[in-house]
């Protein structure tokens, strides 16, 4: 099964980059956050690994972090969208 690896530069969050790997049936196989709250981001990564991209976007899109207009989960959705369009 083919896999596509993509690195996304985040905006408005403590994490700086998100690396995703998506296979050809649109399943997230791997995700790594660079920077940010290590424990929380390891937890998010563990929970979404193996999920379909559309389900991840449905659950996490639009989540905000405090006063910010985005969050690491929201940025993950943007990274997945960018990877799909790459």
Secondary structure, 3 states (H helix, E strand, C coil): CCEEEEEEECCCCCEEEEEEEEECCCEEEEEEEEECCHHHHHHHHHHHCCCEHHHHHHHHCCCCCCCCCCCHHHHHHHHHHHHHHC
